Amino acid sequence: MTVVLHTPESGVVKTDISDGWTVIEGEPTMTTWFEYQSPDKSVVTGTWRSTTGAYRAEARFHEYVYLVEGVIELTPDGGETVTARAGDAFTVEADFKGVWRIVEPVYKRFLLKMG
């Protein structure tokens, strides 16, 4: 059994808009750090930061989020808005389609489950 420590904001950095995401309000920017990938590539962990604005998102993976800083309003198509604040943890299922509105700049830690 292995234990891997993860240093926030280290590893592979991506500064362009993620696949499946489109800016729909404002001029938000995002930075993603991919800090760990399991040997079979089914699990990825990392850190994500975004400035204020809104994205249309279509999730392809299950995502567990711990929100360290900021406020996000998540509105699934045809559903009710859920507001997450610093200190909250939440899961976005792989079939999510809707809007991520970044109300206050966000710093989150995440785990993606592929497939």
PyMOL commands that place a pseudoatom at each C-alpha (Angstrom):
pseudoatom trace, name=CA, resn=MET, resi=1, chain=A, elem=C, hetatm=0, pos=[0.000, 0.000, 0.000]
pseudoatom trace, name=CA, resn=THR, resi=2, chain=A, elem=C, hetatm=0, pos=[1.263, 3.460, -0.901]
pseudoatom trace, name=CA, resn=VAL, resi=3, chain=A, elem=C, hetatm=0, pos=[0.634, 6.870, 0.606]
pseudoatom trace, name=CA, resn=VAL, resi=4, chain=A, elem=C, hetatm=0, pos=[1.233, 9.894, -1.604]
pseudoatom trace, name=CA, resn=LEU, resi=5, chain=A, elem=C, hetatm=0, pos=[1.434, 13.422, -0.188]
pseudoatom trace, name=CA, resn=HIS, resi=6, chain=A, elem=C, hetatm=0, pos=[0.025, 16.113, -2.466]
pseudoatom trace, name=CA, resn=THR, resi=7, chain=A, elem=C, hetatm=0, pos=[1.449, 19.600, -2.466]
pseudoatom trace, name=CA, resn=PRO, resi=8, chain=A, elem=C, hetatm=0, pos=[-1.217, 22.108, -3.548]
pseudoatom trace, name=CA, resn=GLU, resi=9, chain=A, elem=C, hetatm=0, pos=[-0.486, 23.972, -6.770]
pseudoatom trace, name=CA, resn=SER, resi=10, chain=A, elem=C, hetatm=0, pos=[2.265, 21.621, -7.891]
pseudoatom trace, name=CA, resn=GLY, resi=11, chain=A, elem=C, hetatm=0, pos=[2.456, 19.123, -10.727]
pseudoatom trace, name=CA, resn=VAL, resi=12, chain=A, elem=C, hetatm=0, pos=[1.196, 19.573, -14.278]
pseudoatom trace, name=CA, resn=VAL, resi=13, chain=A, elem=C, hetatm=0, pos=[-0.367, 23.029, -14.809]
pseudoatom trace, name=CA, resn=LYS, resi=14, chain=A, elem=C, hetatm=0, pos=[-3.168, 23.829, -17.255]
pseudoatom trace, name=CA, resn=THR, resi=15, chain=A, elem=C, hetatm=0, pos=[-4.277, 27.446, -17.744]
pseudoatom trace, name=CA, resn=ASP, resi=16, chain=A, elem=C, hetatm=0, pos=[-6.722, 27.138, -20.635]
pseudoatom trace, name=CA, resn=ILE, resi=17, chain=A, elem=C, hetatm=0, pos=[-10.448, 26.465, -20.281]
pseudoatom trace, name=CA, resn=SER, resi=18, chain=A, elem=C, hetatm=0, pos=[-11.162, 22.809, -19.465]
pseudoatom trace, name=CA, resn=ASP, resi=19, chain=A, elem=C, hetatm=0, pos=[-12.748, 20.520, -22.056]
pseudoatom trace, name=CA, resn=GLY, resi=20, chain=A, elem=C, hetatm=0, pos=[-16.533, 20.669, -21.817]
pseudoatom trace, name=CA, resn=TRP, resi=21, chain=A, elem=C, hetatm=0, pos=[-16.473, 24.185, -20.306]
pseudoatom trace, name=CA, resn=THR, resi=22, chain=A, elem=C, hetatm=0, pos=[-17.455, 27.443, -22.041]
pseudoatom trace, name=CA, resn=VAL, resi=23, chain=A, elem=C, hetatm=0, pos=[-17.342, 30.973, -20.642]
pseudoatom trace, name=CA, resn=ILE, resi=24, chain=A, elem=C, hetatm=0, pos=[-20.856, 32.442, -20.665]
pseudoatom trace, name=CA, resn=GLU, resi=25, chain=A, elem=C, hetatm=0, pos=[-20.474, 35.477, -18.380]
pseudoatom trace, name=CA, resn=GLY, resi=26, chain=A, elem=C, hetatm=0, pos=[-17.607, 37.825, -17.622]
pseudoatom trace, name=CA, resn=GLU, resi=27, chain=A, elem=C, hetatm=0, pos=[-13.976, 37.014, -18.372]
pseudoatom trace, name=CA, resn=PRO, resi=28, chain=A, elem=C, hetatm=0, pos=[-13.102, 34.336, -15.815]
pseudoatom trace, name=CA, resn=THR, resi=29, chain=A, elem=C, hetatm=0, pos=[-9.760, 32.610, -15.908]
pseudoatom trace, name=CA, resn=MET, resi=30, chain=A, elem=C, hetatm=0, pos=[-8.966, 29.184, -14.501]
pseudoatom trace, name=CA, resn=THR, resi=31, chain=A, elem=C, hetatm=0, pos=[-5.783, 27.410, -13.507]
pseudoatom trace, name=CA, resn=THR, resi=32, chain=A, elem=C, hetatm=0, pos=[-5.700, 23.672, -12.840]
pseudoatom trace, name=CA, resn=TRP, resi=33, chain=A, elem=C, hetatm=0, pos=[-2.852, 21.752, -11.221]
pseudoatom trace, name=CA, resn=PHE, resi=34, chain=A, elem=C, hetatm=0, pos=[-2.948, 17.966, -11.756]
pseudoatom trace, name=CA, resn=GLU, resi=35, chain=A, elem=C, hetatm=0, pos=[-1.028, 16.674, -8.745]
pseudoatom trace, name=CA, resn=TYR, resi=36, chain=A, elem=C, hetatm=0, pos=[-1.634, 12.937, -8.848]
pseudoatom trace, name=CA, resn=GLN, resi=37, chain=A, elem=C, hetatm=0, pos=[-2.839, 10.266, -11.263]
pseudoatom trace, name=CA, resn=SER, resi=38, chain=A, elem=C, hetatm=0, pos=[-3.344, 6.641, -10.245]
pseudoatom trace, name=CA, resn=PRO, resi=39, chain=A, elem=C, hetatm=0, pos=[-1.318, 4.031, -12.161]
pseudoatom trace, name=CA, resn=ASP, resi=40, chain=A, elem=C, hetatm=0, pos=[-4.462, 2.899, -14.035]
pseudoatom trace, name=CA, resn=LYS, resi=41, chain=A, elem=C, hetatm=0, pos=[-5.386, 6.577, -14.732]
pseudoatom trace, name=CA, resn=SER, resi=42, chain=A, elem=C, hetatm=0, pos=[-8.843, 6.155, -13.170]
pseudoatom trace, name=CA, resn=VAL, resi=43, chain=A, elem=C, hetatm=0, pos=[-8.292, 8.715, -10.374]
pseudoatom trace, name=CA, resn=VAL, resi=44, chain=A, elem=C, hetatm=0, pos=[-6.849, 12.234, -10.646]
pseudoatom trace, name=CA, resn=THR, resi=45, chain=A, elem=C, hetatm=0, pos=[-6.410, 14.790, -7.859]
pseudoatom trace, name=CA, resn=GLY, resi=46, chain=A, elem=C, hetatm=0, pos=[-5.446, 18.412, -7.932]
pseudoatom trace, name=CA, resn=THR, resi=47, chain=A, elem=C, hetatm=0, pos=[-6.101, 22.058, -7.225]
pseudoatom trace, name=CA, resn=TRP, resi=48, chain=A, elem=C, hetatm=0, pos=[-8.225, 24.524, -9.218]
pseudoatom trace, name=CA, resn=ARG, resi=49, chain=A, elem=C, hetatm=0, pos=[-8.491, 28.290, -9.072]
pseudoatom trace, name=CA, resn=SER, resi=50, chain=A, elem=C, hetatm=0, pos=[-10.932, 30.528, -10.931]
pseudoatom trace, name=CA, resn=THR, resi=51, chain=A, elem=C, hetatm=0, pos=[-11.725, 34.212, -11.011]
pseudoatom trace, name=CA, resn=THR, resi=52, chain=A, elem=C, hetatm=0, pos=[-15.329, 35.447, -11.021]
pseudoatom trace, name=CA, resn=GLY, resi=53, chain=A, elem=C, hetatm=0, pos=[-17.664, 34.798, -13.948]
pseudoatom trace, name=CA, resn=ALA, resi=54, chain=A, elem=C, hetatm=0, pos=[-19.737, 31.892, -15.216]
pseudoatom trace, name=CA, resn=TYR, resi=55, chain=A, elem=C, hetatm=0, pos=[-19.068, 28.731, -17.194]
pseudoatom trace, name=CA, resn=ARG, resi=56, chain=A, elem=C, hetatm=0, pos=[-21.386, 26.351, -18.993]
pseudoatom trace, name=CA, resn=ALA, resi=57, chain=A, elem=C, hetatm=0, pos=[-20.079, 22.914, -18.020]
pseudoatom trace, name=CA, resn=GLU, resi=58, chain=A, elem=C, hetatm=0, pos=[-20.694, 19.351, -19.153]
pseudoatom trace, name=CA, resn=ALA, resi=59, chain=A, elem=C, hetatm=0, pos=[-19.063, 16.931, -16.737]
pseudoatom trace, name=CA, resn=ARG, resi=60, chain=A, elem=C, hetatm=0, pos=[-17.561, 13.692, -18.020]
pseudoatom trace, name=CA, resn=PHE, resi=61, chain=A, elem=C, hetatm=0, pos=[-16.266, 12.448, -14.673]
pseudoatom trace, name=CA, resn=HIS, resi=62, chain=A, elem=C, hetatm=0, pos=[-17.455, 12.233, -11.101]
pseudoatom trace, name=CA, resn=GLU, resi=63, chain=A, elem=C, hetatm=0, pos=[-15.802, 15.013, -9.122]
pseudoatom trace, name=CA, resn=TYR, resi=64, chain=A, elem=C, hetatm=0, pos=[-15.422, 15.391, -5.373]
pseudoatom trace, name=CA, resn=VAL, resi=65, chain=A, elem=C, hetatm=0, pos=[-14.656, 18.987, -4.358]
pseudoatom trace, name=CA, resn=TYR, resi=66, chain=A, elem=C, hetatm=0, pos=[-13.474, 20.575, -1.132]
pseudoatom trace, name=CA, resn=LEU, resi=67, chain=A, elem=C, hetatm=0, pos=[-13.924, 24.340, -1.456]
pseudoatom trace, name=CA, resn=VAL, resi=68, chain=A, elem=C, hetatm=0, pos=[-11.062, 26.060, 0.372]
pseudoatom trace, name=CA, resn=GLU, resi=69, chain=A, elem=C, hetatm=0, pos=[-11.949, 29.634, -0.653]
pseudoatom trace, name=CA, resn=GLY, resi=70, chain=A, elem=C, hetatm=0, pos=[-14.732, 31.359, -2.536]
pseudoatom trace, name=CA, resn=VAL, resi=71, chain=A, elem=C, hetatm=0, pos=[-18.376, 30.909, -3.464]
pseudoatom trace, name=CA, resn=ILE, resi=72, chain=A, elem=C, hetatm=0, pos=[-19.804, 28.860, -6.355]
pseudoatom trace, name=CA, resn=GLU, resi=73, chain=A, elem=C, hetatm=0, pos=[-23.419, 28.656, -7.505]
pseudoatom trace, name=CA, resn=LEU, resi=74, chain=A, elem=C, hetatm=0, pos=[-24.016, 25.382, -9.369]
pseudoatom trace, name=CA, resn=THR, resi=75, chain=A, elem=C, hetatm=0, pos=[-27.196, 25.172, -11.428]
pseudoatom trace, name=CA, resn=PRO, resi=76, chain=A, elem=C, hetatm=0, pos=[-27.905, 21.911, -13.247]
pseudoatom trace, name=CA, resn=ASP, resi=77, chain=A, elem=C, hetatm=0, pos=[-30.075, 22.159, -16.363]
pseudoatom trace, name=CA, resn=GLY, resi=78, chain=A, elem=C, hetatm=0, pos=[-33.681, 22.009, -15.189]
pseudoatom trace, name=CA, resn=GLY, resi=79, chain=A, elem=C, hetatm=0, pos=[-32.615, 21.933, -11.533]
pseudoatom trace, name=CA, resn=GLU, resi=80, chain=A, elem=C, hetatm=0, pos=[-32.258, 24.145, -8.496]
pseudoatom trace, name=CA, resn=THR, resi=81, chain=A, elem=C, hetatm=0, pos=[-29.182, 26.239, -7.774]
pseudoatom trace, name=CA, resn=VAL, resi=82, chain=A, elem=C, hetatm=0, pos=[-26.872, 24.926, -5.053]
pseudoatom trace, name=CA, resn=THR, resi=83, chain=A, elem=C, hetatm=0, pos=[-24.520, 27.411, -3.394]
pseudoatom trace, name=CA, resn=ALA, resi=84, chain=A, elem=C, hetatm=0, pos=[-21.169, 26.125, -2.095]
pseudoatom trace, name=CA, resn=ARG, resi=85, chain=A, elem=C, hetatm=0, pos=[-19.006, 28.258, 0.189]
pseudoatom trace, name=CA, resn=ALA, resi=86, chain=A, elem=C, hetatm=0, pos=[-15.520, 27.966, 1.629]
pseudoatom trace, name=CA, resn=GLY, resi=87, chain=A, elem=C, hetatm=0, pos=[-15.409, 24.929, 3.909]
pseudoatom trace, name=CA, resn=ASP, resi=88, chain=A, elem=C, hetatm=0, pos=[-18.094, 23.014, 1.975]
pseudoatom trace, name=CA, resn=ALA, resi=89, chain=A, elem=C, hetatm=0, pos=[-17.518, 19.698, 0.242]
pseudoatom trace, name=CA, resn=PHE, resi=90, chain=A, elem=C, hetatm=0, pos=[-19.669, 18.456, -2.625]
pseudoatom trace, name=CA, resn=THR, resi=91, chain=A, elem=C, hetatm=0, pos=[-19.827, 15.940, -5.452]
pseudoatom trace, name=CA, resn=VAL, resi=92, chain=A, elem=C, hetatm=0, pos=[-20.675, 16.663, -9.081]
pseudoatom trace, name=CA, resn=GLU, resi=93, chain=A, elem=C, hetatm=0, pos=[-21.877, 13.566, -10.918]
pseudoatom trace, name=CA, resn=ALA, resi=94, chain=A, elem=C, hetatm=0, pos=[-20.569, 12.622, -14.356]
pseudoatom trace, name=CA, resn=ASP, resi=95, chain=A, elem=C, hetatm=0, pos=[-23.851, 13.499, -16.072]
pseudoatom trace, name=CA, resn=PHE, resi=96, chain=A, elem=C, hetatm=0, pos=[-23.923, 17.127, -14.808]
pseudoatom trace, name=CA, resn=LYS, resi=97, chain=A, elem=C, hetatm=0, pos=[-24.816, 19.705, -17.440]
pseudoatom trace, name=CA, resn=GLY, resi=98, chain=A, elem=C, hetatm=0, pos=[-25.368, 23.262, -16.322]
pseudoatom trace, name=CA, resn=VAL, resi=99, chain=A, elem=C, hetatm=0, pos=[-23.740, 26.425, -15.004]
pseudoatom trace, name=CA, resn=TRP, resi=100, chain=A, elem=C, hetatm=0, pos=[-20.904, 27.003, -12.551]
pseudoatom trace, name=CA, resn=ARG, resi=101, chain=A, elem=C, hetatm=0, pos=[-21.155, 30.669, -11.482]
pseudoatom trace, name=CA, resn=ILE, resi=102, chain=A, elem=C, hetatm=0, pos=[-18.048, 31.818, -9.624]
pseudoatom trace, name=CA, resn=VAL, resi=103, chain=A, elem=C, hetatm=0, pos=[-19.420, 34.488, -7.266]
pseudoatom trace, name=CA, resn=GLU, resi=104, chain=A, elem=C, hetatm=0, pos=[-16.163, 34.981, -5.339]
pseudoatom trace, name=CA, resn=PRO, resi=105, chain=A, elem=C, hetatm=0, pos=[-12.716, 33.817, -6.540]
pseudoatom trace, name=CA, resn=VAL, resi=106, chain=A, elem=C, hetatm=0, pos=[-12.411, 30.071, -5.986]
pseudoatom trace, name=CA, resn=TYR, resi=107, chain=A, elem=C, hetatm=0, pos=[-9.657, 27.846, -4.659]
pseudoatom trace, name=CA, resn=LYS, resi=108, chain=A, elem=C, hetatm=0, pos=[-10.701, 24.195, -4.566]
pseudoatom trace, name=CA, resn=ARG, resi=109, chain=A, elem=C, hetatm=0, pos=[-9.106, 20.783, -4.088]
pseudoatom trace, name=CA, resn=PHE, resi=110, chain=A, elem=C, hetatm=0, pos=[-10.598, 18.021, -6.226]
pseudoatom trace, name=CA, resn=LEU, resi=111, chain=A, elem=C, hetatm=0, pos=[-10.643, 14.321, -6.985]
pseudoatom trace, name=CA, resn=LEU, resi=112, chain=A, elem=C, hetatm=0, pos=[-11.861, 13.071, -10.375]
pseudoatom trace, name=CA, resn=LYS, resi=113, chain=A, elem=C, hetatm=0, pos=[-13.042, 9.500, -10.895]
pseudoatom trace, name=CA, resn=MET, resi=114, chain=A, elem=C, hetatm=0, pos=[-12.643, 8.627, -14.554]
pseudoatom trace, name=CA, resn=GLY, resi=115, chain=A, elem=C, hetatm=0, pos=[-14.914, 6.167, -16.341]
for i in range(1, 115): cmd.bond("trace and resi %d" % i, "trace and resi %d" % (i + 1))
show_as sticks, trace
zoom trace
